[in-house]
Amino acid sequence: MKETYYAGCYWLARPEPVDACAHRLADFLSRLGPLEPMWNRWHQAGANFEKARRRQVQPDSATLAKLLGSKANRFAGSSSFWLWAGENEDETSGVNGNCGGPSKHVCSVCVLTLGNLGGSAERVLTAPSLTAVVRAMALAWEPEFGIVTSHEHRELVAPQTGADAGTFVGWVMYFADVRGPVPPLPASVQVEHLPERGTLITLTQEKFTVSNPEHVALAADVQVRLQDAGLLRPLRPWGT
């Protein structure tokens, strides 16, 4: 089974103007660039691959503010975005989400989809790279929760957790300080505190996969520890 992976960060009820959202998106993209060459060139969607390749977007705050502020990308006080990167149709990544929404029920989100083919996948699908991706999300977006996991692992744990953001573990996780302190975890788990932000947790330095029973067992162990500490729960409105 070929697992597919994504990175995502999530938060609720933090109203922000378009310019602030554009600044956060520009900051995030600038942090991604040094991690993978493909992430230095972003495009809007197009009718086909070649047309989309010609729709390159300069990832600066002013350009992104025009994109996020367009009528097509504004809804209920929120700014949405969808960009992609890649040199060929078989090796692409995408970043999408929405920012600035005041809703206490619909979360703001930034998701980075990760390809599983070619050289970029070999470079990106490693613990150091994906920990750096979630670190970039934490610093740029200031979310309540962040995660890297495979879609297959999410589906595996969904019957127990419901798979709502913040309620289940993955390969890499981020918990904002407002969610509470991280309890002691197995010695093999890497824990890094980001000052004035939160805590990064990386389960294993190996490529996490549901086909490895040791990885699944470790995730289940950490799930229980974080659950007992009160860290795994649905998102709350910002500042509560």
N, C-alpha and C positions, 0 to 999 in steps of 0.2 A: 504493500500500500504506500503510495506517494502522498505524504502529508503536505498540506499547504498552511502557511503561517501568516499571521498579521500582528501588527502592533497597534494598540489603541489607547487613548486616554479620554477621560470622561469627567464632567462636572455639571452641577445644576445651578440655575437661578443666579447667574452672574451677568447682569446687563452690561454691555460694553459697546461703544460706538464703533462704526466701521473702521475708522483709523486705528483704533486700538487692536481690533482683530487682525487687520492687515499687518500691523507691527509684529504681532505674535506669530503670524504665519511666516513672515519674512525671517524672523529670528529662528524659527524651527527649521526652515529650509536651509538657512545658512549653516546651522549646526549639522545638518545631514550631509552637506557637501563633502567635508573631509572624510566621511566614513565610507563613501562609495562613489567612484567617478561618475556613474550614471546619474547620481542625485545632484549633479551640478547643472543640469539642463532640464527644464520643466516645460510642459506643453499643455494647451487646452485640448479637449476632445475634438475630433473631426469625423467626417463621413467615412473615412478609411484611414489606414495607417499613414500613408504618404501625405494626405492632406493634414492630418493631425501633426505630423512632424514639422510642417511649415507654420504651425501656430505656437511658436515658442513664446514663453512668458518670462520677462525679466523679473526675478524674484525679489524686487525691492518694495519697500512699503508703499510708495506712491503708486506704482503699477498695480500692486495687489489691492490697494484701496479702491481703485477704479473697478477692478474685477468684482470684488466683494460687494461694492456699493451699487452695482447694476441692478436694474429692476428684476431681472431673471434670477438673481441670487439673493434677493431679500424677501423674507417672509416672517411675519409675526415678531419683528424686532431682531431677527437673527440673520447673519450673513453666512451663506453656504459657499463651498468651494469644491472643485474636483480638478486635479491636475495629474499628469502622468509623466513618467520618464522611461527612456529605453532606446537602445540603438537598433533593435529589430523586434518583430512582432512576438517572438518567442521569449524575449528577455525584457520584461517591463515591470515597473512598480507604479503604484498609484497612491496619491494622498487625497483624502476627501474628508469632509465634515462640515460642521457649522459652529459658529461662535457668536457670543454676545446675547444669546437669548435669555429672557427674564423668566422663562417657565420653570415652575417647581416640579413639573412632571415629565417634560421632554428635555433630555440632557443635551448639553453641548458636547461635541466630540471631535477628535481628530484621529483618523485611522490611516495607517500606512500598510498597504497590501504588499506582500513580499513574494516575488517570483520564486519558483522552485527549479528553474532550468538554467543551465549555462554557468559561466564563470561568475556572474554577479551573485547567484545563489550560493556558490561555494564561499564567496567572500563574506556575504551578509549573514547567512544562517549559521552564525557562531555565537557563543555566549558573550565574548567581548563586544562584538559589533552590536548585538541586540540590546545588551545592557546600555551601551552608548546611545542607542536610539531612544530608549525609554528615559534615559537621563536628559536627552535633548527635549523630549516631550515635557518632562517635569519642569525644566528651566524655562522653556518658552511659553507653555500654556498654563502652568500652575494648576494642574487638574487635581481632583480629589483621589482619583484612582487611575492606574495605568497597567497595561499587561501586554506581554508577548506570549502567544500560545499558538497551537495549531487548531484549525477548525475541527479536526478529528478529536482532539482532547476536550475541546469545549462541548462537543456533542456527547462525549463519554460521561462528563460530569453533570450535564444539564438535568438529567432526571432527579439528581439530589439537590442541586442548587437553583434550578430554574434558569441558569446562565445569564442572570441580570448582571450588569457591570458592577463590580465591587464584591461579588458574592462567591467567586471561585478563583482558584489559583491557576498559574500558568508557569511557563519556563522562566520568564522575568516578570516581576511585579513592582509597582510603585504605590505606596500609601502616603498620602499627605499627613503631616503631623496632626492635623485636626482629628484624624480617625483614631489616634491613640498610639501608645508605644508598641513596638514589635517585641513579642516574647522571645525567649531563647529558642533557637532552631537547630536542627542537626548540624554537626560540625562541617559537613560538606557543602552546606548552603552559604553562599556569599551574601553578606549584608553590608550595605553602604548608606550612611546617612548623609543627606544633602542639607547643609545648614539653611535654616529658615524656609525649608521646603518640605521634605519628607524622607522616606526610606526606600531604597532600591533593594530588592531581593532577587537573587539569581539562583534557581534550584540546583542546576548542574552545569559544569563547564563542558560536558559532552552535549551533542545535539539532542535536545529533548524530543522524544518520540513515544507515541502510545504503543508502538511495537516492542518497546523495552519494558518488561514488567517491573524492573527496579525503578525506572523513572516514574511509572504510574504509582507505585507504592510510596515513593518519596513524596510525590505531589499529594497523595491522600494523607500522609502523616502531617505535612505542613498545613494542609487544609484544616485538619482538626485543631492544630495548635493555634492557627490564626483565628479560627472560628471561636475557640474558647476564650481568646483574648479580646473578642469583640471587634476585630478588624474587618471581618467579612460580613458586610451588610449592604443593603441598597444605598445608593447615593442620597445625600441630604442637601437641602438648599445651602448655598455658599454662606459660610460664616456661622452655621448652626451646629 
